[in-house]
Amino acid sequence: MYISRENLRILKEPFGLLLKDKEITSSKLHSVLDRAKMIVSVGDATTDRLSLCGLIPSVYVVDGKERREKRPMVGGESHPNSGLRELRCSNPAGTISKGALRVLQEALVLASESLPVKVFVEGEEDLLVLPLLFLVPDGSVILYGQPLEGIVVVKVSPEVSRKAKDLMDKLEIDSHWGHDDAVAV
């Protein structure tokens, strides 16, 4: 199924606060993440940016690519590996697969035990932000990259969760089971 131009436009809009690249500092990131129930990052560059600031997300979702090009190092590889758990899933570009949803749910359970979890995605992780917006507990913060602009910081609330579920419904993706067909071009 293809995404309409309107839905594609909606997907490209930041779901939260856009921190422009030139505005991002360690103190700014620490400030916006203060009191977060859980910190989740999606994307290799975003995860590395957090790591450089001494922040290790509870869950980080990476695919070893940046703007669809293979990176020399997978995001988060500079994190200390003590206690780190790694899960893997397949999620073809432009999809939210059933397998990826199951792995994200498992990662969040493991992270609630206070151990960081790395989810390595074979394929593409971009759209996995959507289900994370309603899978994480309220009060969590999700960060993801906005290509060539900066990092989007989303403080999760019931309103944000509802907006993500509504968008998945609009895209005809079952928010419980995913969609194993392409939902984007």
C-alpha positions in Angstrom: 0.0 0.0 0.0 1.3 3.4 -0.9 1.2 6.5 1.3 -0.8 9.4 0.0 1.1 12.8 -0.4 -0.9 14.1 2.6 0.2 11.3 4.9 3.8 11.5 3.6 3.7 15.2 4.5 2.4 14.4 8.0 5.2 11.7 8.4 7.9 14.3 7.5 6.7 16.8 10.1 8.4 16.5 13.5 6.2 14.8 16.1 7.8 17.0 18.9 10.4 19.7 19.5 13.0 20.0 16.8 16.4 20.8 18.1 18.4 22.3 15.2 21.9 20.8 14.8 23.5 24.0 15.8 21.4 24.3 19.0 22.3 20.8 20.3 24.6 20.8 23.3 25.2 18.3 26.1 23.5 20.6 28.6 20.5 21.1 26.3 20.0 17.4 25.9 20.5 16.7 29.6 17.9 19.4 30.3 15.2 18.0 27.9 15.8 14.5 29.2 15.6 15.4 32.9 13.0 13.3 34.7 12.2 11.2 31.6 10.6 7.9 32.7 12.4 6.2 29.8 14.7 7.4 27.1 14.4 5.9 23.6 16.5 6.8 20.6 15.7 5.9 17.0 18.5 6.2 14.5 22.3 5.7 14.5 23.3 9.4 14.3 20.8 10.3 17.1 22.1 7.5 19.3 25.7 8.5 18.7 24.9 12.1 19.5 23.4 11.1 22.9 26.4 8.8 23.6 28.8 11.7 23.0 26.9 13.7 25.6 27.2 10.8 28.1 23.5 9.7 27.7 22.7 6.1 27.2 19.1 5.5 26.2 17.0 2.7 27.8 16.3 1.4 24.3 18.0 2.4 21.1 16.9 1.3 17.7 19.5 1.4 14.9 20.1 -0.1 11.5 23.8 0.7 10.8 22.9 3.3 8.2 22.5 7.0 7.9 20.3 8.4 5.2 20.3 4.9 3.7 24.1 4.7 3.4 26.0 2.1 5.4 28.0 3.7 8.3 31.5 2.7 9.4 30.1 2.0 12.9 26.6 1.1 14.0 25.0 3.7 16.3 25.6 3.2 19.9 28.8 1.0 19.5 30.7 3.5 21.6 28.3 2.8 24.6 29.8 0.7 27.3 28.5 -2.9 26.7 28.2 -3.9 30.3 24.8 -5.4 30.8 23.7 -4.3 27.3 21.2 -6.6 25.7 20.8 -6.8 21.9 17.8 -7.8 20.0 17.4 -8.1 16.2 14.5 -7.8 13.9 13.7 -7.4 10.2 11.8 -4.3 9.0 12.0 -3.6 5.3 12.1 0.1 4.3 8.8 1.8 4.5 7.2 -0.7 6.8 6.3 -1.5 10.3 6.6 -5.2 10.4 4.9 -7.6 12.9 8.3 -9.0 13.9 9.7 -5.5 14.6 6.7 -4.7 16.8 7.2 -7.8 18.8 10.9 -7.1 19.3 10.2 -3.5 20.3 7.7 -4.7 22.9 10.3 -7.2 24.2 13.0 -4.5 24.3 10.7 -2.2 26.4 10.1 -5.0 28.9 13.8 -5.7 29.2 14.6 -2.0 29.5 12.1 -1.7 32.4 14.5 -4.0 34.3 17.0 -1.1 34.1 19.3 -2.7 31.5 19.9 -0.8 28.2 18.7 -2.6 25.1 20.0 -2.2 21.6 17.5 -3.2 18.8 19.4 -3.8 15.5 17.1 -3.6 12.5 17.8 -5.4 9.3 16.2 -3.0 6.9 15.1 0.4 8.1 14.1 1.8 11.5 12.6 5.1 10.5 8.9 4.3 10.8 9.4 2.4 14.1 9.1 5.7 15.9 5.3 5.5 15.4 4.6 2.4 17.5 7.1 3.4 20.1 5.1 6.6 20.7 2.3 4.5 22.2 4.3 1.5 23.5 6.5 3.5 25.9 5.1 4.7 29.3 3.8 8.2 29.5 6.5 10.5 30.6 9.1 8.8 28.4 11.1 10.8 25.8 11.8 9.5 22.3 14.5 11.1 20.2 14.9 10.6 16.4 16.7 12.4 13.6 15.2 14.9 11.3 17.5 14.5 8.2 19.7 17.5 7.6 18.0 19.5 10.4 18.6 18.1 13.8 17.0 15.9 16.5 13.3 15.6 17.3 12.5 15.3 21.0 9.1 13.9 21.8 7.8 13.9 25.4 5.2 11.1 25.4 1.8 11.8 26.7 -1.7 10.3 26.1 -2.2 12.9 23.4 1.0 12.0 21.6 0.2 8.3 21.8 -3.3 8.9 20.4 -1.9 10.9 17.5 0.5 8.1 16.7 -2.2 5.5 16.8 -4.5 7.6 14.7 -1.8 8.0 12.1 -1.1 4.3 12.0 -4.9 3.7 11.6 -4.9 6.2 8.8 -2.0 4.2 7.2 -3.9 1.0 7.8 -1.3 -0.5 10.0 -2.6 -2.6 12.9 -1.0 -1.0 16.0 -0.9 -4.4 17.7 0.3 -6.6 14.9 2.1 -4.4 12.3 1.9 -4.7 8.6 4.2 -7.0 6.6 3.5 -5.1 3.3 5.2 -1.9 2.3 3.3 1.2 3.6 5.6 3.8 2.1 7.4 4.4 -1.2 
